[in-house]
C-alpha cells in the first residue's frame, strides 16, 4: 500500500498561531496608539512653524504682520506679493483653527497657539496647549 502524506496545518497549530498573534498585538497596540497624541502635537508645532515663516515673509513685504491669518492667502493691500501660503490656512490636527493674535503676549509681535485635543485653554497630555514660541 502506498500512503500519501498530506501536508498542511492542523487545527491546533492554527489556534496556537492565532493566540500568539493576539498576545503580540495586545503588547504592541497600546504602545503604537499612545504615539498618536504626540504625533499630533508635533504636527501642530510644524504647521505653526510653516505659518510663522509665511508671516515673516508677509511682514517683510508689507512692513507689519497681518491682523488675520487669511491675509496670507489674499489681500487688497498695496505691496501685497502673495499668496504666502500654497493652500488655505490649515486647521490644527484636531480640526480647530489656530489662535492668532496681534500684538502677541510679552511684547511679541504676534502669538499663535492651538488648544490641543479638547479645544479648551490649558490642559495636560493631549489636551495641553501647543504654543508657538
SEPAMI-400365 format. One line per field, with one value per residue (C-alpha): x, y, z; residue in three letters; residue number from 1. Coordinates in pm, whole numbers, plus 50000, padded with zeros to 5 digits. Layout:
<atoms>
x <- (X, ...) .
y <- (Y, ...) .
z <- (Z, ...) .
code <- (ALA, ...) .
pos <- (NUM, ...) .
</atoms>
This chain:
<atoms>
x <- (50000, 50113, 50042, 50018, 50126, 49905, 50077, 49915, 49845, 49628, 49356, 49563, 49861, 49643, 49489, 49834, 49946, 49629, 49682, 50047, 49944, 49676, 49928, 50173, 49903, 49794, 50153, 50228, 49895, 49888, 50240, 50157, 49829, 49992, 50217, 49920, 49875, 50240, 50242, 49951, 50128, 50440, 50228, 50075, 50421, 50543, 50234, 50278, 50642, 50529, 50270, 50533, 50761, 50474, 50401, 50764, 50762, 50437, 50593, 50900, 50676, 50420, 50605, 50370, 50207, 49853, 49555, 49411, 49583, 49356, 49550, 49834, 49618, 49456, 49466, 49391, 49676, 49935, 50272, 50100, 50302, 50126, 49984, 50226, 50083, 50034, 49692, 49436, 49549, 49542, 49339, 49526, 49545, 49225, 49033, 49026, 49159, 49487, 49452, 49642, 49660, 49836, 50008, 50121, 50188, 50501, 50591, 50594, 50466, 50214, 50121, 49992, 49866, 49643, 49433, 49504, 49262, 48993, 48992, 48999, 49278, 49527, 49515, 49757, 49879, 49696, 49478, 49778, 49814, 50069, 50225, 50448, 50749) .
y <- (50000, 50350, 50602, 50960, 51204, 51511, 51834, 52128, 52269, 52107, 52299, 52302, 52456, 52729, 52808, 52836, 53082, 53290, 53304, 53411, 53685, 53804, 53825, 54019, 54265, 54320, 54419, 54631, 54809, 55023, 55145, 55237, 55413, 55615, 55772, 55921, 56206, 56308, 56292, 56536, 56772, 56762, 56819, 57129, 57265, 57205, 57369, 57673, 57696, 57699, 57968, 58172, 58165, 58294, 58565, 58682, 58699, 58898, 59140, 59186, 59278, 59495, 59619, 59471, 59142, 59070, 59112, 58774, 58464, 58468, 58771, 58533, 58396, 58713, 59084, 59413, 59594, 59766, 59584, 59253, 58995, 58676, 58429, 58349, 58001, 57749, 57645, 57783, 57830, 57479, 57375, 57223, 56840, 56835, 57032, 57360, 57691, 57818, 58106, 58404, 58744, 59066, 59202, 58895, 58841, 58958, 59217, 58969, 59098, 58811, 58492, 58167, 57856, 57552, 57449, 57078, 56790, 56932, 57279, 57445, 57658, 57475, 57101, 56812, 56542, 56556, 56838, 57063, 57385, 57390, 57737, 57881, 58049) .
z <- (50000, 49918, 50182, 50070, 50332, 50336, 50426, 50600, 50940, 51200, 51378, 51698, 51518, 51369, 51708, 51866, 51596, 51642, 52019, 51974, 51727, 51969, 52253, 52037, 51931, 52291, 52375, 52067, 52005, 52324, 52254, 51897, 51980, 52258, 51992, 51801, 52051, 52049, 51669, 51651, 51889, 51672, 51361, 51518, 51601, 51245, 51095, 51319, 51210, 50845, 50918, 51108, 50803, 50588, 50848, 50843, 50463, 50475, 50723, 50501, 50205, 50384, 50692, 50952, 51046, 50921, 51151, 51042, 50906, 50600, 50476, 50396, 50111, 49976, 50049, 49874, 50049, 49828, 49812, 49885, 49692, 49799, 49842, 50119, 50179, 49895, 50030, 50274, 50632, 50779, 51079, 51368, 51378, 51589, 51321, 51515, 51384, 51525, 51771, 51626, 51795, 51703, 51908, 52095, 52463, 52647, 52385, 52097, 51761, 51746, 51925, 51782, 51959, 51943, 52240, 52182, 52158, 52387, 52224, 52567, 52714, 52939, 52992, 53019, 52784, 52451, 52585, 52654, 52456, 52176, 52172, 51901, 52063) .
code <- (UNK, UNK, UNK, UNK, UNK, UNK, UNK, UNK, UNK, UNK, UNK, UNK, UNK, UNK, UNK, UNK, UNK, UNK, UNK, UNK, UNK, UNK, UNK, UNK, UNK, UNK, UNK, UNK, UNK, UNK, UNK, UNK, UNK, UNK, UNK, UNK, UNK, UNK, UNK, UNK, UNK, UNK, UNK, UNK, UNK, UNK, UNK, UNK, UNK, UNK, UNK, UNK, UNK, UNK, UNK, UNK, UNK, UNK, UNK, UNK, UNK, UNK, UNK, UNK, UNK, UNK, UNK, UNK, UNK, UNK, UNK, UNK, UNK, UNK, UNK, UNK, UNK, UNK, UNK, UNK, UNK, UNK, UNK, UNK, UNK, UNK, UNK, UNK, UNK, UNK, UNK, UNK, UNK, UNK, UNK, UNK, UNK, UNK, UNK, UNK, UNK, UNK, UNK, UNK, UNK, UNK, UNK, UNK, UNK, UNK, UNK, UNK, UNK, UNK, UNK, UNK, UNK, UNK, UNK, UNK, UNK, UNK, UNK, UNK, UNK, UNK, UNK, UNK, UNK, UNK, UNK, UNK, UNK) .
pos <- (1, 2, 3, 4, 5, 6, 7, 8, 9, 10, 11, 12, 13, 14, 15, 16, 17, 18, 19, 20, 21, 22, 23, 24, 25, 26, 27, 28, 29, 30, 31, 32, 33, 34, 35, 36, 37, 38, 39, 40, 41, 42, 43, 44, 45, 46, 47, 48, 49, 50, 51, 52, 53, 54, 55, 56, 57, 58, 59, 60, 61, 62, 63, 64, 65, 66, 67, 68, 69, 70, 71, 72, 73, 74, 75, 76, 77, 78, 79, 80, 81, 82, 83, 84, 85, 86, 87, 88, 89, 90, 91, 92, 93, 94, 95, 96, 97, 98, 99, 100, 101, 102, 103, 104, 105, 106, 107, 108, 109, 110, 111, 112, 113, 114, 115, 116, 117, 118, 119, 120, 121, 122, 123, 124, 125, 126, 127, 128, 129, 130, 131, 132, 133) .
</atoms>
